[in-house]
C-alpha cells in the first residue's frame, strides 16, 4: 500500500532517453531530468521490459521528487506494484526464481506474486527478518534509501502495517 496503493499507481513518469535517464510525466508530458539513474538502472530497465514484451518508452515508472536534477535529489524509476528500482530487481531475480519455481529471467516485477515475494526477501535482507518494530522500521527506511528508525517513510509504513494487522488480519483469527 505504501509504494503503489496496492498496484493502482505504478508510476507517473515515462523514460524518454535510456542514455540520460530523462523522462516525462505520463499524463502531462512535463519534462523530468534524470528520472532514472543511467546507466545503472536504464540498462536493466531496457532488458527487463524487453523480456516481458513491454515498450520501455510506454512503461510507467515512479517520478523523481523534483523536475530538475540536483546533487542529492535522488531518482524515481521504480517499477511494478512493489516499485523496484531496475538494478535492485536484477539482484533478487535468481533467488526469487528459485522460490517461485521459475528461472531468473522469468520472474516479473509487474506480477504481484513475484513483486511481493521479492519485497519480502529484500526487507528480510535489510533486517526486518529479525522481527520487531525497530528492525522492521529500520528495514523500511533502508528500503526507501534512508537510514535509522526516524525516517517519515518508515513511520508511514509501520502505521499501514498496524492498520492492516488490526483491520484485516486480526479479524481472521476468529474464523
Legacy VTK file of the C-alpha trace (Angstrom):
# vtk DataFile Version 3.0
C-alpha trace
ASCII
DATASET POLYDATA
POINTS 175 float
0.000 0.000 0.000
2.852 2.419 0.688
4.564 2.141 -2.664
1.750 1.831 -5.215
-1.588 1.756 -3.373
-1.842 -1.999 -3.984
-0.777 -1.648 -7.613
-3.134 1.207 -8.534
-0.283 3.693 -9.088
2.725 2.017 -10.661
4.272 5.253 -11.830
3.503 8.643 -13.292
6.616 9.069 -15.420
7.844 7.579 -18.677
11.505 7.290 -19.635
12.293 9.205 -22.824
16.055 8.561 -23.010
17.966 5.484 -21.903
21.216 7.397 -22.361
20.376 10.142 -19.843
17.525 8.605 -17.846
15.402 11.671 -18.586
11.660 11.300 -18.803
8.269 12.964 -18.899
5.088 12.928 -16.874
2.889 10.249 -18.453
-0.258 12.398 -18.267
1.243 15.886 -18.600
4.318 15.478 -20.791
6.229 17.608 -18.262
9.987 17.084 -18.592
11.758 15.381 -15.669
15.536 15.399 -15.651
17.119 12.053 -14.694
14.025 10.099 -13.767
16.220 7.016 -13.690
19.933 6.731 -12.934
21.791 5.992 -16.163
23.269 3.503 -16.947
22.871 1.733 -13.569
19.088 1.472 -13.988
18.383 2.297 -17.630
20.303 -0.731 -18.921
18.461 -3.268 -16.729
15.157 -1.451 -17.340
15.526 -1.908 -21.087
16.429 -5.571 -20.589
13.533 -6.237 -18.180
10.931 -4.537 -20.369
12.220 -6.412 -23.438
11.945 -9.759 -21.593
8.270 -9.159 -20.931
7.321 -7.628 -24.271
6.919 -4.125 -22.873
7.885 -0.924 -24.632
10.299 0.852 -22.274
9.097 4.231 -23.584
5.499 3.404 -22.569
6.086 1.576 -19.278
5.264 3.796 -16.276
7.826 4.246 -13.523
7.898 6.452 -10.460
8.798 10.113 -10.903
11.694 11.681 -9.005
10.979 14.131 -6.171
11.600 17.189 -8.394
11.673 18.069 -12.104
15.265 19.298 -12.143
18.145 17.134 -11.028
20.433 18.488 -8.301
23.018 16.512 -6.384
21.355 14.573 -3.565
17.841 14.788 -5.039
17.531 11.090 -5.703
15.808 9.366 -8.586
12.486 7.835 -9.482
12.420 4.990 -11.971
10.823 2.364 -9.745
8.574 -0.172 -11.485
5.707 -2.520 -10.746
3.408 -2.833 -7.736
6.313 -3.013 -5.276
8.188 -0.205 -7.037
11.565 -1.872 -7.503
14.465 0.050 -8.952
15.565 -1.990 -12.015
19.099 -2.658 -10.756
17.717 -3.825 -7.407
15.243 -6.168 -9.133
18.115 -7.779 -11.008
19.873 -8.520 -7.703
16.942 -10.617 -6.479
15.722 -12.341 -9.639
17.720 -15.570 -9.201
16.763 -16.056 -5.555
13.166 -15.135 -6.339
13.045 -17.511 -9.286
14.240 -20.353 -7.064
11.480 -19.615 -4.550
8.643 -19.423 -7.086
9.900 -22.259 -9.292
10.974 -20.217 -12.308
14.252 -19.341 -13.935
15.646 -15.923 -13.080
14.692 -14.425 -16.445
11.018 -15.344 -15.956
10.338 -13.548 -12.676
8.379 -10.426 -13.452
8.356 -7.173 -11.425
4.819 -6.447 -12.707
3.486 -9.800 -11.446
2.070 -9.094 -7.959
3.059 -12.521 -6.594
6.647 -12.068 -7.744
6.835 -8.430 -6.639
5.507 -9.087 -3.145
7.778 -12.106 -2.662
10.760 -10.027 -3.821
9.777 -7.274 -1.374
9.708 -9.803 1.473
13.156 -11.111 0.524
14.569 -7.599 0.246
13.101 -6.386 3.548
14.368 -9.513 5.270
17.842 -8.851 3.861
17.567 -5.275 5.170
16.990 -6.576 8.713
13.216 -6.991 9.049
13.670 -10.761 9.231
14.888 -10.470 12.815
11.409 -9.244 13.768
10.120 -6.480 15.978
9.108 -2.891 15.408
12.630 -1.419 15.458
14.035 -3.911 12.952
11.031 -3.504 10.671
11.023 0.311 10.670
14.781 0.368 10.035
14.341 -2.041 7.113
11.577 0.165 5.668
13.817 3.221 5.974
16.701 1.392 4.267
14.317 0.230 1.522
13.476 3.868 0.858
17.147 4.814 0.917
17.429 6.451 4.319
18.940 5.141 7.494
17.848 4.924 11.087
14.378 4.475 12.508
13.369 8.142 12.486
12.518 8.472 8.811
8.985 9.561 7.952
8.673 6.863 5.288
9.331 4.086 7.802
6.758 5.527 10.197
4.178 5.660 7.392
4.887 2.023 6.517
4.580 0.902 10.127
1.263 2.762 10.519
-0.037 0.877 7.479
1.259 -2.401 8.957
-0.629 -1.723 12.199
-3.850 -0.879 10.343
-3.639 -3.994 8.154
-2.966 -6.171 11.193
-5.847 -4.651 13.171
-8.429 -4.432 10.389
-7.622 -7.311 8.061
-5.551 -9.999 9.791
-6.799 -9.982 13.403
-10.463 -10.394 12.386
-9.500 -13.581 10.522
-8.248 -15.134 13.750
-11.851 -15.699 14.889
-12.848 -17.596 11.735
LINES 1 176
175 0 1 2 3 4 5 6 7 8 9 10 11 12 13 14 15 16 17 18 19 20 21 22 23 24 25 26 27 28 29 30 31 32 33 34 35 36 37 38 39 40 41 42 43 44 45 46 47 48 49 50 51 52 53 54 55 56 57 58 59 60 61 62 63 64 65 66 67 68 69 70 71 72 73 74 75 76 77 78 79 80 81 82 83 84 85 86 87 88 89 90 91 92 93 94 95 96 97 98 99 100 101 102 103 104 105 106 107 108 109 110 111 112 113 114 115 116 117 118 119 120 121 122 123 124 125 126 127 128 129 130 131 132 133 134 135 136 137 138 139 140 141 142 143 144 145 146 147 148 149 150 151 152 153 154 155 156 157 158 159 160 161 162 163 164 165 166 167 168 169 170 171 172 173 174
